[in-house]
């Protein structure tokens, strides 16, 4: 990280450590971060502002653990998690997902699908491209800060 002072303002420029990691098994995955470490078990641990892209998935988080082998393309993300895919966006504190199957589990999450479906839950499980299971949460199509209506349920 470099700090540069210009007059009364302070600008911060974050430089990436090392080149991005690119994997050729299945879909290409690009992982950028302030720091990255290849572990002996094959897992990659990335910290700082982490930016991961795979196909139409774009994921950012404070910390990411990533496994990529012939059986899985698994990611565990923690801290300020933002997951975007197509017209879907989910913000969470934690994500455990498989990029190949495009399924995963979001913790303490809220999001939007399309231009008019808003949802939140303690746990949101993405089972397929258009199927989500929400635990202890709700969904609505109202865009107001306090929705006029919403469906809530334990699951």
VOGU-3710 file (C-alpha; in Angstrom, 3 decimals, decimal comma):
1> xxxxxxxxxx> 0,000/0,000/0,000  1,288/3,443/-0,885  0,084/6,679/0,674  0,384/9,865/-1,292  -0,399/13,261/0,148  -1,605/15,971/-2,218  -2,498/19,252/-0,568  -5,183/18,810/2,075  -6,387/15,431/0,789  -4,864/11,999/1,164
11> xxxxxxxxxx> -5,016/9,489/-1,705  -4,481/5,769/-1,157  -3,250/3,544/-3,962  -3,351/-0,194/-3,338  -0,895/-2,235/-5,334  -1,386/-5,950/-5,918  1,260/-8,359/-4,740  2,276/-10,624/-7,603  0,407/-11,350/-10,826  -3,208/-12,552/-10,865
21> xxxxxxxxxx> -3,707/-16,302/-10,607  -5,371/-17,905/-13,611  -6,503/-21,535/-13,712  -7,340/-23,368/-16,907  -9,354/-26,273/-15,455  -12,946/-25,752/-16,579  -13,834/-22,075/-16,496  -10,990/-19,647/-16,150  -10,714/-18,119/-12,677  -8,846/-14,885/-12,016
31> xxxxxxxxxx> -7,950/-13,969/-8,445  -6,503/-10,572/-7,511  -5,649/-9,521/-3,958  -3,330/-7,419/-1,842  -1,676/-10,661/-0,722  -1,939/-14,271/-1,919  -0,374/-17,443/-0,570  -0,339/-20,932/-2,096  -0,744/-23,454/0,734  0,712/-26,984/0,745
41> xxxxxxxxxx> -2,782/-28,524/0,575  -3,401/-26,787/-2,790  -5,593/-24,066/-1,327  -4,911/-20,419/-2,063  -5,444/-17,865/0,694  -5,977/-14,289/-0,496  -6,376/-11,298/1,800  -6,925/-7,582/1,526  -9,278/-6,383/-1,171  -9,895/-9,712/-2,946
51> xxxxxxxxxx> -11,429/-9,718/-6,431  -12,332/-13,092/-7,948  -13,898/-13,643/-11,387  -15,117/-16,875/-12,952  -17,367/-16,802/-16,010  -20,201/-14,392/-15,204  -19,489/-14,526/-11,447  -17,769/-11,551/-9,819  -16,916/-11,863/-6,113  -15,207/-9,386/-3,802
61> xxxxxxxxxx> -14,353/-9,899/-0,112  -11,790/-9,124/2,564  -10,503/-12,725/2,695  -10,904/-15,693/0,333  -9,798/-19,307/0,532  -9,894/-20,985/-2,877  -9,540/-24,620/-3,945  -9,443/-25,544/-7,636  -8,987/-29,176/-8,707  -10,713/-31,783/-10,858
71> xxxxxxxxxx> -13,582/-32,245/-8,368  -14,323/-28,704/-7,237  -13,766/-25,001/-7,634  -14,619/-24,080/-4,053  -14,424/-20,654/-2,488  -14,921/-19,546/1,110  -15,160/-15,761/1,384  -15,385/-13,702/4,564  -15,842/-10,027/5,364  -17,717/-7,570/3,139
81> xxxxxxxxxx> -18,686/-10,288/0,661  -20,318/-9,050/-2,560  -21,414/-11,712/-5,066  -22,663/-10,688/-8,518  -23,938/-12,990/-11,234  -26,030/-11,739/-14,111  -28,805/-9,584/-12,655  -28,339/-11,009/-9,141  -26,360/-9,352/-6,364  -25,947/-10,687/-2,817
91> xxxxxxxxxx> -24,097/-8,981/0,034  -23,110/-11,171/2,995  -20,682/-11,605/5,862  -19,635/-15,099/4,672  -19,985/-17,284/1,573  -19,163/-20,952/0,978  -19,692/-21,809/-2,700  -18,697/-24,045/-5,604  -18,042/-21,969/-8,714  -18,496/-24,940/-11,073
101> xxxxxxxxxx> -22,013/-25,789/-9,876  -22,764/-22,110/-9,153  -24,293/-23,058/-5,806  -23,488/-21,774/-2,364  -24,485/-20,676/1,093  -24,537/-17,009/2,172  -24,615/-15,959/5,838  -26,278/-12,775/7,158  -27,162/-11,765/3,621  -29,388/-9,497/1,594
111> xxxxxxxxxx> -29,716/-9,074/-2,117  -31,619/-8,298/-5,261  -32,574/-10,386/-8,280  -33,653/-8,652/-11,446  -34,819/-5,105/-10,989  -37,583/-5,785/-8,499  -37,031/-8,748/-6,165  -35,409/-7,900/-2,835  -34,594/-10,476/-0,168  -32,692/-11,018/3,066
121> xxxxxxxxxx> -32,004/-13,836/5,481  -29,757/-15,270/8,142  -28,841/-17,950/5,602  -29,501/-17,859/1,864  -28,729/-21,031/-0,013  -28,332/-20,785/-3,792  -29,449/-24,197/-5,094  -29,469/-23,377/-8,823  -29,408/-20,450/-11,215  -32,877/-19,295/-10,156
131> xxxxxxxxxx> -33,645/-21,202/-6,924  -32,816/-19,829/-3,480  -33,783/-21,125/-0,033  -34,001/-18,379/2,574  -33,797/-19,194/6,290  -35,148/-16,683/8,827  -35,720/-14,013/6,211  -38,076/-12,374/3,767  -38,569/-11,226/0,195  -40,517/-8,437/-1,486
141> xxxxxxxxxx> -40,819/-6,517/-4,730  -41,206/-3,172/-2,926  -38,245/-0,860/-3,342  -39,120/1,470/-0,438  -36,818/1,463/2,613  -39,800/0,125/4,600  -41,596/-2,209/2,163  -45,390/-1,955/1,934  -45,492/-5,772/1,897  -43,107/-8,676/2,261
151> xxxxx> -43,279/-12,431/2,811  -41,387/-13,573/5,906  -40,768/-17,121/7,052  -38,475/-19,279/9,148  -37,591/-21,128/5,905
//
